[in-house]
Amino acid sequence: MNGTSPYQLGYRMPAEWEPHEATWLAWPHNSDDWPGKFQAIPWVYAEIVRLLAAHESVHILVNDPKAERRARRILQSGGANLDGVTFHLWPTNRSWTRDSGPVFVRNPEGRVGLTNWRFNAWAKYSDWQLDDQVPGRVAALLGLPEWQPTVELPDGSSRRLVLEGGSIDSNGAGALLTTEECLLSNVQQRNPGVNRYQLERAFHDYLGIDQVIWLGRGIVGDDTHGHIDDISRFVAPATIVTAVEPDASDPNHAPLAANLARLKAARTLSGSQFTLVELPMPRPVVFRGRRLPASYANFYIANDLVLVPTFHDPNDRLALNILAEVFPDREVIGIHSVDLVWGLGALHCMTQQQPAAHPADRDPSVGAPAR
């Protein structure tokens, strides 16, 4: 759609804890993403789908009929309810649907639409063209209004903006978290020449955002240049969980401490302080000499359920207990992710929520955890 922006039509990006119609994910097929460990990954996906399908519909993208047959066999062996699963023969380059999939929006009448940002494989890989088609395919399948965010350049031309879903996090009430490392640094090269003001304007126009909270850097091992979903997440309109590392010798200590300081200085749109909940980091997860982006902050909030990556670490229990307190009305379940994170992503990276339509008089904070 062109002309009228989502914001002008009352659309906004819902919070992840708001009711879902479905979860979208892509079945893993690129063994290069998990060299030496790929054989285990479909079984990790099967367990995640088993849990999600008990609470909401699940859409799975597969490359071809053979891949669908294999996925069905694995899901059946894993005990997933296939009645709640829909397959789509849409080939993808990779299976990190959070970043390549659509960012959904919804208006006060409950109509859902989507924003289709350009995806360029984190400005790192040359094979992204199939992934970039996913949002448009979803819009066509579901008959949803679709917007492709653009920015005007100094010469008067316009360019479609690059954005991954893992780089932003919304409270559903006009505030958004992101990082300067991912969207503003000279290293990342997603939107060269686009400044902070232009990005904030795009978030306002396309996602209904009135306040952007900029953190600094992400964690070691994150090849996405500091995605927010590895460090800080909204869990209620005025509550943020944020990763901390008390060990001053750990390279994550300084950037996470700096992010915590920014969050302490931030204020809500009404001028109040945010409630901050500190989340520990696991000990370093290293494979083939490389430190991986292992973080408990990469959890996924589903209907009545929160899936949390765990790493065979003493802090697993602490993190699960903290998130259980934050989400008292949801099951909080740990998913062993030592193998999964070798692909440089975890539970939030592989999923993308489709919000449910709701009546105009429904409170958008319903479903948010009580504090």
C-alpha positions, 0 to 999 in steps of 0.5 A: 500500500502507498500513500497513507501510512499505517500510523495515520490509519491507527496501526501499531506494532503490538507487544509480543505478549498480546494474543497471537493468531499464530507463530511463523517459522521456517524449517531448518535446511541450510546445514552451513548454518550449523556445520557439524551439528545440523543433524540435531537441529530439526529435533530441536525445532520439533520440540519447539513446534510441539510446545507451540502447537498446543497453544496456538497455530503454527505456520512452517515454511518448507523448501519443497514437498520432500522437506515437508514430508521429512518435517512431518515425520520428525514432528510426528515422532516428536509428538507435535499436534499436526492439526495445528500446523500448516505447511507452506512450500516457500523456499528460504535461504535460512530459517531465522524468520524473526529477521526475514519475516513480516513485522505485523501491525494492528489497528484499533478495530482489530484488523491486522496488517504487516510491514515488509522491510527489506532483508539483506542477510544482516549485510553479511551474506549474498544469499537473501533473495528468497528470505526477502520474499517471505513478508510479501507471500504472507500478505498475499496468503492472508489478504493483509494490507502491506506497507514497504517502509521507505526513506527519502534520500537527499537527491529526492529519491527514495529507498526501501529500508532494511530492518530485521525483527530481532533488532527491535522490541515493542511494548505495544504502547508506543515505545521501542527498544533497539541498539545503535550498534545495529542500526547506526554504526558504520560497521553494519551497512544496512541503511548507509546514509540514513540517520537516527531521525529518519529511522525514528520517523520510519518507526513512527510512521510504520509501527506507531512508535512515539518513543525509541530507546537507544541502547549501545552495543550487543553481546559478544558472538552476535553476528547481527551487530547487536540485536536487541533480542539478545540483551533487553526485552519489554515484558510489560508496557513499563517493565524491561528485562535486561541482561547483565554480566557481573564478571568485570573480566568478561567482554560482555560486562562493559556493554551490558553495564552501559545499557543498564545505565541507559535504561535507568536513565530512560523514562516512559512517555508519562515521565516515570522510570521503567521497572528493570529486571536484571537477567543473568548471562550464562557462562561463555558457550564456545564451539570450535574456538568461537564464543556464541551469542548465548543469552537468556534474553532470546526467549519467545512469548507465546500464548500462555507460554514462554520458551527460554533458551538454556545452556546446561549452566547453573544460571539456567535455573536463575533465569527461568525463575526470574522469567517465571516471576515476570510471567506468572500466568504463563508456563515458562519452559527451558529449551536446551539451546547449546546446539541451536545457538551454534547457528548464531541464533536461538528461540526468538530468532527463529520465530515470528508472531502473528497477532490475533485480531481483537475487538476495538474495546480490548485493552492492549495490555491484556495478557501482559504480566502483572507486576 
